Amino acid sequence: MFLAELRNSGVDPWSSSQGAYTSMGGAFALYSHPDPLNHDIAHTDHLDGALYLEEDATVEKYWRALDGLRTAALSSRQSMEPISSIVRDLEHE
């Protein structure tokens, strides 16, 4: 649960009951820099390597996908019970 308390990260579960979502093709990470001379970077892993994408139009697609995921994600309050339930189950194994 400590991840939810960090200022620079978060846990936003998404309910599979909501159906398909934007980034079903795989996980990705976005890196943003406060210095305007540094471009944002989208990072995605694949079977035999990783891609670091820097082209503005491409990175913008990943930002839009993240925005869609955030919109569909459970709220922090809604997230606590399912996550706590999973933790309890794992602790009892």
C-alpha positions in Angstrom: 0.0 0.0 0.0 2.9 2.3 0.4 3.0 3.0 -3.4 -0.3 4.8 -3.1 1.3 7.1 -0.5 4.2 8.2 -2.8 3.8 11.6 -4.5 5.4 10.5 -7.8 3.6 7.3 -8.4 0.2 5.7 -7.9 -1.9 2.6 -8.1 -5.0 2.9 -10.2 -6.6 -0.5 -10.6 -8.9 -1.0 -13.5 -11.8 -3.4 -13.3 -11.9 -6.1 -16.0 -15.7 -5.9 -15.8 -15.4 -2.6 -17.8 -14.3 -4.5 -21.0 -11.5 -3.6 -23.4 -9.2 -0.7 -22.7 -6.7 1.4 -24.7 -3.4 -0.2 -23.8 -4.4 -3.9 -23.9 -1.4 -4.3 -26.3 1.0 -4.2 -23.4 2.5 -2.2 -20.5 4.3 1.1 -21.0 5.9 3.8 -18.9 6.1 7.6 -19.5 8.9 9.8 -18.4 8.4 13.5 -18.3 11.2 16.1 -17.6 10.7 19.6 -16.2 13.3 21.0 -18.6 11.6 22.0 -21.8 14.7 21.0 -23.8 14.2 17.4 -22.7 11.5 15.5 -24.5 9.0 13.2 -22.8 9.8 9.6 -23.4 7.5 6.6 -23.8 9.1 3.2 -22.9 7.7 -0.2 -23.7 9.2 -3.6 -23.4 8.8 -6.5 -25.8 10.0 -10.1 -26.0 13.5 -9.4 -27.2 14.2 -5.8 -26.1 12.7 -2.4 -25.3 11.7 0.7 -27.2 12.3 4.3 -26.0 10.1 6.5 -28.1 10.8 10.2 -28.3 8.9 11.5 -31.3 6.3 14.0 -30.0 3.4 12.6 -31.9 4.2 9.1 -30.8 4.6 10.0 -27.2 1.4 12.0 -27.3 -0.5 8.7 -28.2 0.9 7.1 -25.0 -0.2 10.2 -23.0 -3.7 9.9 -24.4 -3.8 6.2 -23.6 -2.7 6.9 -20.0 -5.5 9.6 -19.8 -8.0 7.0 -21.0 -6.8 4.5 -18.4 -7.0 7.1 -15.6 -10.6 7.9 -16.6 -11.6 4.3 -16.5 -9.6 3.4 -13.4 -11.2 2.9 -10.0 -10.9 5.8 -7.7 -8.4 5.6 -4.8 -11.2 4.9 -2.4 -12.7 2.2 -4.6 -9.2 0.6 -5.1 -8.4 0.1 -1.5 -10.8 -2.8 -0.8 -9.9 -5.0 -3.8 -6.2 -4.4 -3.2 -6.5 -5.1 0.5 -8.4 -8.3 -0.3 -5.7 -9.5 -2.6 -3.0 -8.7 0.0 -5.0 -10.7 2.7 -5.3 -13.6 0.3 -1.6 -13.6 -0.4 -0.7 -13.4 3.3 -2.8 -16.5 4.0 -1.2 -18.7 1.3 
